[in-house]
């Protein structure tokens, strides 16, 4: 009997024309000149063309090699060859200013190889952005820093407006989907930020379609709300490249609506739930609607 994974046909609600990316070439050129990475490119985000067409991007700092091997992500994994680039914070801030961004989203690879998890570099990036764009809302989408509160404090002391850390999936799938992470540790990061910085907006994201049950989704929603999370994103997992986790099933649009309504009933001030929703997709609009 064959054990090959079943290839699932893309349902009609996930088929959409790609927008004409008028701004993509200019943005690609700018990012190349400044030697900056985006998670849009590195992770093969399905919204890349639309975001680039609008002149927006999610910057990815600390290189393009991640120390963890999550089975949903196409970012290269291994031992990063280089230390943090001390010129990156200023180049990123100058680029964001040139793009005239009003909402800047920054994420990073995991850097478990660094003694501080890259937290000092994170703080330098946020500080440079605040100086270059004092009116902009700065959103950080961070790794878990292995739960180290001193490293989390280093980032939050720079005062980003939104602290985002994605829970990604349900506890039962962590060992298979993101073996380097721990569900309770990620929850603890979000809880600690809200307790230590009550005025800071906290945010998290969940993928569905990896094999979780609907009850498990509900449990995660409750856990996140109890941790004080303000903003929630829920989207369909789509396999970005061969060799990564297969899609277990595609949720229908009505199911995303049901998840949104359930989260709203739990008290989340902002919920974005839909097939193509990603944690940094339309981040400015999510923030303004919170």
Residue, then its C-alpha position, 0 to 999 in steps of 0.5 A: x500500500x502506498x504511503x505517499x501524501x495525498x495531494x489536495x486540490x486547491x478549493x475555489x475560494x483559495x484561487x485568486x488572480x495575482x495583482x499586477x505588482x507595479x511596485x515590486x521591481x522598485x521595492x526589490x531594487x531598494x531592498x537589494x541595495x540596502x541588503x535587507x531581507x523580507x519574510x515575504x520573499x524568504x517564506x514564499x508568502x502567498x500575499x507577497x505580490x499584493x503587498x509589494x504592489x502596495x509598497x509594503x513589506x515585512x522586514x526580516x532581520x538577523x540574517x536569512x538562516x534560522x536555527x530551528x526547523x519548523x515544518x511550515x516555513x520555507x526559510x533556510x535552516x541551519x547554523x547562521x554563518x554571520x553575526x548580527x550586522x551592526x549596520x542593519x538597524x540604520x539601513x532598515x530605518x532609512x528604507x522604511x522612511x524612504x517608503x514613507x511607512x506609517x506602520x512598520x512590521x519587523x520579524x526575524x529568524x530564530x537565533x538560538x546561537x546568540x547568547x542574547x537570542x538577538x534581543x539587543x539587535x532587535x532593540x537597536x532596530x526598534x530604536x532606529x525606526x522610532x528615530x527615523x519614523x517617530x509617528x509610525x506604529x512599530x510592530x515586532x513579530x519576535x521569536x520566543x527567545x527561549x522564554x528568557x524574560x531578560x531578552x524579552x525585556x530588552x526588546x520591549x524596553x525599546x517600546x514597539x507599539x505592538x508585540x507579536x509572537x505567533x502561537x502557530x498551531x495547537x499543542x498536540x502538533x508542536x513536536x511535529x510542526x515546530x519541534x524547537x518550540x514549546x506551546x506553554x513557553x510561547x504562551x508565557x512570552x505573550x503573558x509576560x509581555x502583557x503583565x510587564x508592559x500593560x500598555x503594549x498591544x499584544x498579538x498572536x497568529x494561528x494557522x489551521x489545516x495542519x491536522x488539528x481538531x476544531x476543539x483544539x482551535x477553541x482551546x488555543x483561542x481561550x489560552x491566548x485570551x487568558x494570556x491577555x492577547x489583544x489582536x488575533x490572526x487566523x489563516x489557512x496553512x498552505x504548503x510553501x514548498x516540497x518537503x514541508x508539512x502537508x495540508x491536512x484539510x482546507x477550512x471553508x470561509x464559513x469556518x473562518x467566520x465561525x472562528x472569528x465570531x468565537x474569538x470576538x465572543x471571548x473578548x479579543x478586540x481585533x480578530x482577522x480570520x480568513x483563508x489568506x490572513x497572515x500575521x503581518x498581512x494588512x497589519x496597518x488595517x488590523x491595527x487601525x481596526x483594533 
